[in-house]
Amino acid sequence: MKEFIKGNYGKKLQLCHSGRKYSNASVWKKFVAYSSALPGNDLLGIQLVPDEKDFFDVFVVSDKKTSLNDSDLEWIFNDIADIPKGTSDKDLFAGPGRKIYCLTPPEILPEYTERVANNIFLTDLLYEMNSTGIKLQVFAGKQDPDSVKILFSIPGEVTIKFRTITGLAFYGAEIREIKGSQDEGDCLSKEFGWRYLSNILGETLDIINDPCNPEEDEEDFFDIDKDYFPSSAETAEEDSSDEGENKETPAEEPVKPSAIEELNNLIGLDDIKTQVLKIRAFARMKQTLSKQGANDLNMVMNACFMGNPGTAKTTVARILAGIFHESGLLETDELIEVGRSDLVSEYSGKTAQLVRDTFKKARGKLLFIDEAYSLVEYWENTHGDEAINTIVQEMENHRDETIVIFAGYPDKMEEFFQRNPGLRSRVPFKILFRDYDADVLTEIVRFEASKRNFSLSDEACAKVNEICSMASETPGFGNGRFCRNLVEEAILNFAYRNFSSDNEEDVPETYELSAEDFKMPAGIKTPLHKKVFGFSVGEAV
């Protein structure tokens, strides 16, 4: 087993992300049977390695330096993965700062016809492995054809949380550290081994194909015994439903761009993009060090976004949620957006509970508190102060589970942070969203028009630039929101020019906005002095 843990040979499987009906129960029966037929004491294994992009990378590994037969691997894993031809690829299972643990069977084994893995907690197990860098490996072979070994490679010390989730996921099974080269670890029976791993692989594929909420109803999860031992009624119903039915191939869903691609697609915001990329690099470094067992980098990822309305604060927050999820710091890329009404109650004693409920909902997610300064009233010791004090407490209690972003006007956010000294120290990142200049605003107008299948003539672009130049000198003009309103008003003017007549022959051939479609909005005028908001980039909050 010592040589096997080193992983002399491996091949990364290209998992099917969508469109293929898989039967991982069949995969694992073939896997165990094939490993038992290998010559000598050869072993065959599967290794799950946390990955930022794909949740887990899955490798097929062997303890021999010679590669396995590709056609054999295709037969085993045909239902769930494609086999790359001729290439060797693996991830070291053991490493510096890592300890190896084996899964030990429970003292009282459940009946085979019962589910062997509780999938609600199995989902928690996989997310915990992904967030903490824990690798999983299972192997079997002719050396002991009736048993399967399941190992975990854990950076640093095993946590009480991971021990607890393991026991819940596998009905009383425990993990035990393997000490010394002579310690071969505990074995599971072949029947239980492939059932355990059928559920692990099935749940991994389910999460990759359709990321789910661990708190969803249990019946929505993969159930090995329901799939492998269907009742006669279920079989008859399935057979009858297939008769005479023409099944269509599901249409491929569009590929969602990565968080970085979304960031690069934003117009302007060069300073913001640089700041976000720095935060991303720090997040990746923090996660890498954590996987290596170095937990000295305890700096939290909370941030403050300061800017006027329409400067893309919420949009960038959503992108950051995706970046933190892809980096393994958050369980999902969901953004929980709240304001004063979600956190402050008019009734005494209710505010703290509202805040705690909000943080409970935001577990494993990014919490975005918009117009955070509105929590602060003009007088102290109010419900707003209670909210801030509770936020500080909950940020500390959930520092490893939830990331918080505070957003608001630049001049008002400083007062907000002065209200509670403990709040400032827990928000290390500050990003200033500056107002857009006329050229960027013009590009946003063109982009908003293209989203609605309209284009702009050259004269229209010049007119828009003139309008935006004057608007950008007017305090509180709205930035991106101003651009959207400008486009929508122009489309209304276009419709009035071209569709007022009932004559269908008057319908235009092209949908191009002209200069006359764009009007100077009411209230836009050039001030004598432009109002300056906020602080310089890099200034401490």
Secondary structure by P-SEA (a helix, b strand, c coil): ccccccccbbbbbbcccccccccaaaaaaaaaaaaaacccccccbbbbbbbccccbbbbbcccccccccaaaaaaaccccccccccbbbbcccccccbbbbbbbbcccccccccccccaaaaaaaaaaaaaabbbbbbbcccccccbbbbbbbccccccaaaaaaaaaaccccbbbbbcccccccccccaaaaaaaaaaaaaaaaaaaaccccccccccccccaaaaacccaaaaaaaaaaaccccccccccccccccaaaaaaacccaaaaaaaaaaaaaaaaaaaaaaaaccccccccccbbbbbccccaaaaaaaaaaaaaaaaccccccbbbbbcccccccccccaaaaaaaaaaaaaccbbbbbcccccccccccccaaaaaaaaaaaaaaaacccbbbbbbccaaaaaaaaaccaaaaaaccbbbbbccccaaaaaaaaaaaaaaacccccaaaaaaaaaaaaaaaacccccaaaaaaaaaaaaaaaaaaacccccccccccccccccccccccccccccccbbbbbcccccccc
